[in-house]
Amino acid sequence: MGNSLRRYGIWVGIAIIGAVCWGVLALSRGETVNAAWLLFAAIASYAIAYRFYARFIQRRVLETDDSRATPAERLNNGQDFEPMDRRVLFGHHFAAIVGAGPLVGPVLAAQMGYLPGTVWIIVGVILAGAVQDMTTLFFSMRRNGKTLGQMAREEIGPVGGVAALIAVLSIMIILLAVLALVVVNALAASPWGAFSIAMTIPIALLMGVYLRFLRPGRVLEVSLIGVGLLILALVGGGWISESSAYAEAWTFGVNAIAIALIAYGFIASVLPVWVLLAPRDYLSTFMKIGTILLLAIGIAFTLPSIHMPKATEFAFNGQGPVFAGALFPFVFITIACGALSGFHSLIASGTTPKLIQKESQIRFIGYGAMLMESFVAVMAIIAATTLDPGVYFAMNANPSLLGDTVQSASQAVGGFGFSVDPQTLTQTAQNVGEDSIIGRTGGAPTLAVGMAQIFSGILGGPALQAFWYHFAIMFEALFILTTVDAGTRVGRFMIQDLVGNVVPAFRNASWLPGNLIASGLIVAGWGYFLIAGVNDPLGGINQLFPLFGIANQLLAAVALTVGTTILIKMGKLRYAWVTALPLLWDASVTLTASYQKIFSTNPSLGFFAQRAQAQQSLDTGKVNDVMAALGAQSLDDVRQVLTNTTVDGVLSILFAAMIIIVIGDAVRVWFGIIRGGTEPELSEAPHEQSRLDSEGREIEEREPVRAGS
Amino acid sequence: MTNPLRAIWEYLKEISGENAYDRYLAVHDATHPDKSPMSRGEFYRARQDEKYMNPGSRCP
């Protein structure tokens, strides 16, 4: 009695702490608010959600059963199926789901102030994102690790299956283009950044040879060497940027970097994995986890103040210079990773479920790892909002609106309703060792400035700010490039598989012509959007990021639809809201965003409204005022706008149509079952008694008392 | 008894796959003591190729 009282006392305490922190955030009237409130609001909310909501889902909704052998136990082959220690699997799963997404989205969404993004990251992960990851993990585990596409086909029908496949391919292409665009914007006109990133290629080659032939399997050793060389490359970049001759040789424009990235993506996808991909994977995983830890420590030690207002007017008028559109629905589109990311359903189905020891561990691995990712997103929003808001807007607005000089940028920022003097912009750039920070869109440079200020607060002071800035850029670019590398390969395999239905030779992954053609197709796909984005007069990130968000949330809709369908089939209709409510929310957000992107008559928002203005300008042979205000300066610019908006608009229509088709097809299945007309067919693998204890050890010669359930 | 640094080191070895070969040897000796096991190099090369033949996906 006393014990349970004490136990609940702790939770009441945590709830009160959380409520106080949320209250301070919501009611603060001052110029700044301390990041500590945000941190503790997040941690308290996560703890309560994990203890109560995730447990409810695990016990009541999914009814995990630890006496039931998992596929890892039943099909153990020592390779892809193998019971893995839950802490190790947590690490693998976390490293696979967290990427550049949770770092970029929150930074862009910070234009609306710190509160909208923070609320969505925390509430979204608890009620939607972590639920999606955990349920998908569970359903895939019960089906021997089937992929999302296979589950969609089996549980909903062929239409859902095909839609899921198209969704995955198109999200992959848009995703790779957007991520590559982030890297381009971070490295353009930055000899320091360009040099240190270029050096990662020889470093990876060296590590690859070392790992394959010299000391096979010595992963920690080679990673340590790799990280050491990376730091050297970083220091070397500093020297390069200081010598005028070398600095010039390493200064590249956006198009040169874009083309280099495309060539790199193609070569890396064609080559055997041990050459580049595998060593990069190790390097970027270590850097990723290390930097995230460092950021957490940095924020905890320095407890920086947040300078961005709680909510800016852009949240309501939709006129934000970073991306167009109002709070609803665009915050929920821009921040996908960290709150609700459809992409995770691909990892939660397929790889991770084949390694789980015990069914109940889905809560720790599925829900827990997603909470961690959400925490990374919270740290990203803290890093971005600790910057002077004027600096933030000078870095993130469409470059063609900001002009080339600190004076013009300062003036433009004034036009957005914020202020920053030219001196500050010059000084900030100097501090981080760059010529200019104006119009460095894409989120990565902003985050890097924020991180540099936080890191130099604990180590090195202002003297090391430039080093920390490039450290942050290097870490982001490194794992974005790893994603580009891996994503191109995944896309290549998908195309080989798809074409293999018609030309069987394509199925063979080591058949060179198939490899070259499929790699070429994928690279051409994302390369097209990358080049278009780099040269987009309206700002590539501004135009492409919403598409990426919509595509990602489309995938989440597929995962949540599959989940709801399975819950109904399991006879759990009364708990179906657990996935159906997030689905409803996700569908309304995605469809509203698509609707606005397609039908809005506001030319800063709607693709076809932009297109009409471009067409009008071409017809009259003169750039009209609306186009000029958006950033198009010449008729060539206008022609580009015409092409880009047509492509983007058609894609928006395609994505919206897919969402409607998948959900519509599933609703048909749901009502069939609810009315009782169709017999629900569950494709779960049959129950088999587990012979492992909760720590994964074999249970000694003890016959199971109870068979089946 | 448990040194935290040592625990971290063990965790790193486990999570990075550094000790995968030792585990393979243990399983191999237990199951087919008659056959000779793969060498360390062979094992890791086979594992690497196998892992990336089916690359799965990762998050943005």
Interface residues (C-beta under 8 A of the other chain):
Chain A: G78 Q79 D80 D85 R87 V88 G91 H92 A96 I97 V98 G99 A100 G101 L175 L179 L211 R212 F213 P216 G217 R218 V219 L220 S223 P272 V273 W274 L277 A278 Y282 C337 S341 F343 H344 L346 I347 G350 T351 E373 T483 A486 G487 R489 V490 F493 A509 F548 N552
Chain B: Y11 L12 K13 E14 I15 S16 G17 E18 A20 Y21 Y24 V27 R40 G41 F43 Y44 R45 R47 Q48 D49 E50 Y52 M53 N54 P55 G56 S57 R58 C59 P60
